[in-house]
Structure formats: structure tokens, C-alpha cells
């Protein structure tokens, strides 16, 4: 059985884009693959969160993983920092990662441009830590978007470099993995681009948002004054709302409003009310489970402890073998 590895940074609550773009596929993957799903709290340290925020967001992601349907009996759900072996492997791999290739990383250059006052070593070596998350469990399938494919290429580079340096065939190559042939587009509410926390709370529908909050956010979503001629192309802000409706509404509902748009008869107030109600219904099962799981502290602790033990069993085996390959054998 091949191994799938994926992590989400603990930087806040999960939203519809996370759910339809990733989590819903994770639920299906766990029946066919050996899955490791972790909360990347060590990666989050590059932005220096407060201890209180870091702890709260890690807990939230664990709860939302479970509420989305990831089964801790089928998958390994763990917190990255609960597996110290990743930090040790990160040290070894940093010895064979070169400054020039790290500086050429697109994500590093983007971070330097957007946060010139916080160019820390963690940002520079971010691809090495990501590689170690995967190599630690010998992952071969990694569900990532196009923006992470360069990091996966670097993961293959680091693994192959280790194999070549020590003349072993140890680390396998990992490749991007899309479980579903159908790409689900989940745009934000700001009128442009995909849903994302970096655009602010108003851009996102969070899995834990109450029906009242969802209705308010949808009604405030960016739109325009309406079409001026039949069958005209939809501007991005309107197409985004239709794309959201495609995700949560019945096909005949989408067709109805599309027809009204093409006839220049659409009323955005009615359209948004329908979208909001369909979104409330679509998110209700996950929202209810989030509320139930949040109140069961013992269950959360059991899941995280079990996940840490399963992840450590895999990680310790890898580190034992890596140390022997390198020559770090105890003298006593």
C-alpha cells in the first residue's frame, strides 16, 4: 500500500476551499492508502504566532480534520511537533541542501518580497522541512497544488542526493497526487481569486461559521449592477459566485439562475439568498460535528496521542536506519 503524506499549517480555521479542495478527498484516500495527515505547527513558527494562538489553531485543525470525516483508526492524524524525529531528519538534510537552490525557491522569493523584515532561516529552509515531513514516512503520493510542485521537486532532489551520497537506494521519490479527476474550484467572496485566509475573514466561509455568519458573508459578497445584454460573459466576481453555487447547490438551481442571468432578469438578492441557504445546508453536517467534537476533550486527547504514537513508530524506524546509513552509530 502506497503512503500519502499531507499537512496543513496551523494558521487558523479551515474553510470551504480546504474542505472541497483537500479534506473531502482525504476521506476517500484513507480507504485505499496508508495516510499520514499532520498539523504543521513547526512550519507555522516562521510567522512567530503567540503561544496561545498556536495552541488554539492546532486544536482547531485537529477537530476540523475529524469533523470532515478523517478516521483516526484508518489514517494517522498527528501534530508535527509531537514527532521530534522530523527535526532530527531536518538537521541531517540541511547538511546537504545548498544555499543557491534554497534561494531560488519561488515561495522563498515571494516571502522575501511580501515580508522583507522577516527573512528568517526557517523560511529559507522551509522546503527542507517539507521534504522531511514526506521522507520521514517514505511518502510517494503528496496531495498538493501547483504552487507546491517546486517543493516536491526539491524533496526528490534531497532524497536522491542522500541516496547518491551514501550509495544506497533508501528514499523513494514523491510525486504530486490528485485523487479526484474533477478539479473543484472554490473562489473567495472578495470578487477575485481562490478562497484564502490571507485575504481576510470576509473572503472565507469557514467550516465552523454559523448559519447567520454564512448568510451575512454571502449577502456582502462582491457583485455588480447586473448584466446589460443577453448572454454576456460574466465578470470574475459574478462567475465566482456561480462557481460557489456549483459546489453547494443542485444543478437545476444553478441552471435556473444562469438562465435568469442570460436573460438579464437576475436579481442578485434572490441569487445570494439561495446560495446562502444551500451553503448552510451543505456545511451543516461538518459544522455539527465540529461543535460535538469541540466539547469532547478526552476524545481529542486520545486521537492526538494515538496519532503521535503511530507517527513516531514510523519515524523512529526511519531515523534508526538513517543514522546507520550516515554512520552515526553509538560507541557504547
N, C-alpha and C positions, 0 to 999 in steps of 0.2 A: 504494500500500500504506500503510495507516494505521500510525502509530507507537505502540507500547506502551512505557511507562516505568514501572519499579518498582524500589524499593530496599529493602534490609534493613539495619537498623542493625547495626554490628559490636559487639554487646554479649555475644557468647557463641555456643556451639554451637547449631545448628539442631535442632529437634525434630519429632516426628511431625505436630504441628499445622502447622508451617511447610511440611512436605512435602506432606501431603494437602490443606491449605488453599490453598497457593500454588504450590510448586515443580512439582508434577505437572502443573498447568495451564500453567505457563510452558513446559514441554517441548512441549506441544501448540501453544501460541501461536506459537512460533518458526517454525512451518511456514507460518503464514498472515499474520504481521505483521512489521513492522520493529521488532525488540525491543531495548531497552536495559535491561539488568539490572545494577544497580550495588550496591556495598557502601558504605553511608552512614557512612563514618568521620568526616566532618566533623560530622554530626548527633550522633555519639557524644560529641563533646567537651563537650557541655553537662553531662555527668556526671563529667568530669575523670578518665578512665581513666589508668592508668600507661602510659608508652610501651611497656613490654613486653607488657602485656595488650592494648593497642590493636593492636599489630603482629600478635600471635598470633591474635586473633579475626578480623582482616581476612583473614589467610591461611586460617583455618578455613572462613570463609564462601565464599571462592573455591573451595576444594577441594570443599565440600559442594554448591555450585551445579553444578560439573562432574559430581560423582558422581550427582547427581539426574537428570542427562541433558541439562542445558543445553549446547548445542553452540556453542563459540566461533566456528565458521565460519558458523553461521546467526544467532546472536544476538551482541550486543555486551555482553561481561561486563567491567566496569571498576570500579576503585576511585575513589570520588568525588573524593578529594584529588589524583588523578592528572590531573584536568581542572580547572586553575585558573580557567578561564573561568566556572565556576559561581560562584566567589567574586566575580568582577567583576560578573556579572549580578545577584548578590545585593546588591551595593553600589548599583547603579542602581535596583533595585526597592525597596530600603529607603527611597529618597528619596520614594517615592510610596505608602508604607504608613503608615497613621496609628495613633497610639498607642491611641486608643479602640477601633478594630477589633481590634487585636492583643491588647489586654487582655480583650476579650470572648471570645477563643478558649477553647473548652471545655477543650482539652488544657492550655493555659497555666494556667487557673484550677485544674485538677486538680493540676498540678505544684506550684503555689504552696502548695496545701493539704498535699500529701504531703511536700514538701521546702522548708519556709519559710526555711531557711538557705542555699538555693542558688537564689535567684531571679535568674538572670543574663540578660543581654541576648540571649544565644543562645536561651534558652527563649522569650523574648518574641517574637523574630523567626523562630522555627522555621518557621511557615507560609510565610514569605517564601523561605527557603532551599528548602523543599519545592517551592514554586511554581517556583523557578528550575531545579530538577532536571528538571522537566517541560517548562517553556517553552524551555529550552536546546536541546532536540531536537524541539520542536514536537509534543510528545506529545498525542494526543487520547484515548487509552484508558489508564486507570490502574487496575490491579487493587488495590483497597483494600476494607477492611471499612467497616462503618457508622461506626466511631469516627473514620475519616479523611475522611468526606464533607464535613465543615465545612472542612477544609483544602483540598479540591478546589474548593469553592465560592469560597474566598479566592483560589485560583490563577486561577480565571476572572475574579474581580474585579481582580486585579493586571494580568492580561493585557489585559483590556478597558480598564482605566484608562490603561495605556500607549498603547493604540491611540487612545483618545479624546484624550489629552493631545497626542499628536504627529500626530493626524489621519491615521492610517494604518490599514490593515487587515492587520496583521502577525501578531500572535499568535493562534493558534486556541484554541478552548475545549476543555478536557479534561474528560472525564466518567468516573465510576466504571465499571469494566468487570469483569463476572463471566463468565469464559469458559465455565464449566460451569453448566447449569441446576440441577444437583443440588448442593445445599449439603452439604458434608461436615463433620459436627460431630466435632471431636477434643477431648474433655474431658481434664482433668488427672486425676492419681491421688490428689489430696488430698480428693476427695469433692464438690467444688463448682467450677463454672466451667470455662472452657476451659483447655487446656494452655498454660502460660506460664512463662517463666523467672523472672518476678517472684515466683512462689510457691515458688521453691527447686528444687533438683535432684531431690528426691523426687517432685515433681509431673510431671516430664517424662520421656519416653522420647526420648533424643537419637539422632539418626541414626547416631552413632558408638558408641553403647553396645554393649558386648559381650553375647553371649547370657547370660552369667552375671549381668551387671548388670541386664539386662532382667527375668530371672526373679525376682531379688530385689526389684526395684521393684514388679513386678506382685503378688507374694505379700504385699507390705506395703501395697498399696493399700487405701484406706478401704473397708470394707464394713459389714455389720451382723450381727445374730444370725439373720437369715433370716425369710422370710415366716411369718405366723401364721395366715393363712386363704387359701383358694384364690383365685387371680385378683386378688389385691390389687395396688394400684398400687405401682410400685417407687419407693422413695425416691431422691433425687438421686444419692447415692453409688453405688447399685446400677445405676441407669439409665445412669450414666456408664460403668460397666464394660461394660454391654451395648452401649452406643454404640461403645466401643472395639472390641469384638468384631465389630460390624457393619462396621468399617473393614477389619479384617485377616483375618477368618475366613470360611469358606464359609457360605452362607445356611442350609444344613441343620444346621450346627454351632450357629448362633445359635438356630435353631428348637428344637433338642434341649434346650438349656439354658433357653430361655424356657418350654418345656413343663414342665420339672422345677421351675422357679420357681413356675409357676402351680399345680402340684400340691403345693407345699410340700415337695418332695423334693430340692431343690437342695443340693449340698454345695459351699460356696464354694472349698474347697481344690482340688477337681477342676476347678471352673469356671476358677479363676485359673491352674491349671497348663495347661489347654487354651489359654487366652488368651495366656499367656506363650509357649508353643511356636508358636502361629500368628503371634505378633508377631515372634519370632525369624526365622521363615521369610520373612515379608513384608519385613523390613528387611535381609535378608542381601545382596541384590544391591547396594544402596546402600552398606552397611557395607563390603563387599569393595572396591568402587571407591574409597571414602574411603581405605582402607589403601593401595591401589595408587598412587593419585594423590599421597598424602602423601609417598611415597618417591621421587617424580619431580620434583625441584626445578626441573630445566630446563624441564619441561613447564609447571609453574605460572608460571614467569617468562615464558615465551613467550605464554601465554594472557593474562596481565595486561598485558604490553607491547602485544600486538596490540589488546586491548580499549581501552587508553588511546589508541592511535593512531586507532582508528575513532571513539571518542567525541570526541576532540579535533577531528577533521576536521569533525564535525557542529557542535560547539560554537564553533569558530573562525569558521565561516561565519555563525552566528547573531550572535556578538559583533561581527563586522565590520559587519553590517547594522544592528545596534542602535546602534552608535557613530555611524554615518552618519545614522540617523534622529534621534538626540538632538542631533547637531551637533558631536560630538567628533571633528573631523577634524584631522589633523596639519597644521601650518603650514609644514612643511619637506618 
